[in-house]
Amino acid sequence: MSNRSLNLDDTLYGYLLAHSLREHPEQIALREATRNHPRAGMQISPEQGQFMALLVKLLGARRTIEIGVFTGYSALSVALALPDDGRILACDISDEYTGIGRSYWNRAGVAHKIELRLAPALQTLDEELAAGASGRYDFAFIDADKTGYADYYERCLQLLRPGGLIAIDNVLWSGAVAQPARDDDTRSLQALNQRLHDDERIDLSMLPVGDGLTLARKR
């Protein structure tokens, strides 16, 4: 028995994957294609992708937002969980990185669900708000520049319906958030974590999944 989360060594982590993970062949292929990328550490873990897919199904989500696409594994995970008429508004600024994932989206049969917009995410989100999309989204995943997290959170909260869910990645930042901040990214995450803890507009849970994952449900 334990009253706190376990630390996973390689053996236990391998057991977790062997007894939980169910990946589409294109998810496996995309992870392998990203493994040796110079910024491979930006990709979420496969168990986190599966967890987010389960959340999307539990929500009955049809319209979702992703801020920070990288090579597209998280978008692929969510797209596979959406119904055929579901949509992801995928926000990124890198044609190079997102271009890696597009062929995998196509082969998985979900490319039609992913609307990739190559522009600053705040611009895209503000365009959605200006177009009257407030309250029309079910789920949002934030995994981009850390200094922008607070603004992304506020925009997503406006775009989500009541009962919608925001998932925010890297909130533990390899443990740096529990120490005096030495850089702007850490300071931004510390401020955001406190801000969400105090925010009465949401129900909140911070989980030790990956590099820390916060779930914020809009009340």
C-alpha positions in Angstrom: 0.0 0.0 0.0 1.1 3.6 -0.6 -0.2 7.0 0.2 1.8 8.7 -2.5 2.6 8.1 -6.2 5.2 5.5 -7.0 8.6 6.4 -8.5 8.9 4.2 -11.7 12.2 2.5 -12.4 12.8 1.1 -15.8 11.5 -2.3 -14.9 8.2 -1.0 -13.5 7.8 1.5 -16.4 8.2 -1.4 -18.8 5.6 -3.4 -17.0 3.2 -0.4 -17.1 3.6 -0.1 -20.9 3.3 -3.8 -21.5 0.1 -4.0 -19.5 -1.6 -0.8 -20.5 -0.4 0.7 -23.8 -2.5 0.1 -26.9 -1.0 2.0 -29.9 -2.1 2.2 -33.5 0.7 1.1 -35.8 1.1 4.7 -37.0 1.6 5.9 -33.5 4.4 3.4 -33.0 6.0 4.4 -36.3 5.8 8.1 -35.5 7.3 7.7 -32.1 10.2 5.8 -33.8 10.6 8.5 -36.4 10.9 11.1 -33.7 13.2 9.1 -31.4 16.4 10.5 -32.8 15.1 14.0 -33.5 17.4 16.6 -31.8 14.3 17.8 -29.8 12.8 14.4 -29.2 12.3 15.3 -25.5 9.4 17.6 -26.6 7.3 14.6 -27.5 4.8 13.3 -24.9 5.1 9.8 -23.5 2.9 7.1 -25.1 1.1 6.5 -21.9 0.2 10.2 -21.7 -1.1 10.1 -25.2 -3.3 7.1 -24.3 -4.5 8.9 -21.2 -5.5 12.0 -23.1 -7.3 9.8 -25.7 -9.3 8.2 -22.9 -10.2 11.7 -21.5 -11.4 12.8 -24.9 -13.6 9.7 -25.1 -14.9 10.2 -21.6 -15.8 13.8 -22.5 -17.5 12.8 -25.7 -15.4 15.4 -27.3 -15.9 16.5 -30.9 -14.0 19.8 -31.0 -10.5 20.1 -29.5 -7.6 22.4 -29.4 -3.9 21.6 -29.4 -1.2 24.3 -28.7 2.2 22.9 -29.7 2.1 20.1 -32.2 5.8 19.2 -32.6 5.9 16.1 -34.8 2.3 15.3 -34.2 2.1 12.3 -31.9 -0.3 13.9 -29.4 -2.5 15.2 -32.2 -2.5 11.7 -33.7 -3.5 10.2 -30.3 -6.4 12.6 -29.9 -7.5 12.3 -33.5 -7.8 8.5 -33.2 -10.0 9.0 -30.2 -12.4 11.4 -31.9 -15.4 10.5 -33.9 -15.1 10.7 -37.6 -16.7 14.2 -37.6 -14.4 15.4 -34.7 -11.9 18.1 -35.3 -8.6 19.3 -33.7 -7.5 22.9 -34.1 -3.8 22.3 -34.1 -1.6 25.4 -33.5 2.1 25.5 -34.2 4.6 27.7 -35.9 6.9 25.1 -37.4 6.2 23.7 -40.8 9.4 21.6 -40.5 8.4 19.8 -37.3 4.7 19.3 -38.0 5.6 18.1 -41.5 7.1 15.0 -40.0 3.7 13.9 -38.7 1.4 14.6 -41.6 2.1 11.4 -43.5 1.4 9.4 -40.3 -1.9 11.2 -39.9 -2.8 10.4 -43.4 -1.9 6.7 -43.1 -3.9 6.5 -39.9 -6.9 7.9 -41.7 -7.3 10.9 -39.4 -5.8 13.8 -41.4 -9.2 15.1 -42.1 -9.8 15.6 -38.4 -6.7 17.8 -37.9 -6.8 21.5 -38.9 -3.2 22.6 -38.7 -2.7 26.4 -38.5 0.9 27.5 -38.8 0.7 30.9 -37.0 1.4 32.2 -33.4 -1.2 30.3 -31.3 -2.5 33.5 -29.6 -3.3 34.8 -33.0 -5.2 31.7 -33.9 -7.1 31.5 -30.6 -8.0 35.2 -30.9 -9.3 34.6 -34.4 -11.5 31.8 -33.1 -12.9 34.1 -30.3 -13.5 36.9 -32.8 -15.4 34.4 -35.0 -17.8 33.6 -32.1 -16.3 30.2 -31.0 -16.5 30.9 -27.3 -17.9 27.9 -25.5 -17.7 25.6 -28.5 -14.8 23.4 -27.7 -14.6 20.4 -25.5 -10.9 19.8 -24.8 -7.6 21.7 -25.1 -4.0 20.5 -24.7 -1.3 23.1 -24.0 2.3 22.1 -24.7 4.2 25.0 -26.2 6.4 27.9 -25.0 6.1 28.1 -21.2 6.1 31.9 -21.0 2.9 31.8 -23.1 1.0 29.3 -21.0 -1.0 31.8 -18.9 -2.3 33.5 -22.1 -3.1 30.2 -23.8 -4.9 29.1 -20.6 -7.1 32.1 -20.6 -8.0 31.9 -24.2 -8.8 28.2 -24.0 -11.0 28.7 -20.9 -13.1 31.1 -23.0 -13.2 28.7 -25.9 -14.3 25.7 -23.8 -17.8 24.8 -22.9 -18.7 24.4 -19.2 -17.5 20.9 -18.3 -14.8 21.1 -20.9 -11.2 20.1 -20.0 -7.8 21.8 -20.4 -4.7 19.5 -20.1 -1.5 21.4 -19.5 1.9 19.7 -20.0 5.3 20.1 -18.2 3.8 21.6 -15.0 6.4 19.9 -12.8 9.3 20.9 -15.2 11.7 18.1 -14.1 11.2 19.2 -10.5 12.4 22.8 -11.1 9.1 24.3 -10.1 9.7 23.2 -6.5 13.0 25.1 -6.4 13.9 28.9 -6.6 13.4 29.8 -10.3 16.5 30.4 -12.4 14.9 31.1 -15.7 11.7 32.6 -17.2 10.2 29.3 -18.1 10.3 28.1 -14.5 9.0 31.4 -13.2 6.1 31.2 -15.7 5.2 27.7 -14.7 5.4 28.5 -11.0 3.1 31.5 -11.5 0.7 29.5 -13.6 0.5 26.6 -11.1 -0.3 29.0 -8.3 -2.8 30.9 -10.5 -4.7 27.7 -11.3 -4.7 26.5 -7.7 -6.4 29.8 -6.8 -8.8 29.9 -9.8 -12.4 29.3 -8.7 -13.5 29.0 -12.4 -12.1 25.4 -12.6 -11.9 22.1 -10.9 -8.2 21.1 -10.7 -5.9 18.1 -10.5 -2.1 18.1 -11.0 -0.8 14.7 -11.8 2.7 13.2 -11.9 2.2 12.0 -15.5 5.2 12.6 -17.8 6.7 15.9 -16.8 3.6 16.8 -14.8 0.1 17.2 -16.3 -2.5 19.5 -14.9 -6.2 18.9 -15.7 -8.5 21.9 -15.4 -12.2 21.4 -15.8 -14.2 24.5 -16.6 -17.1 24.9 -14.1 
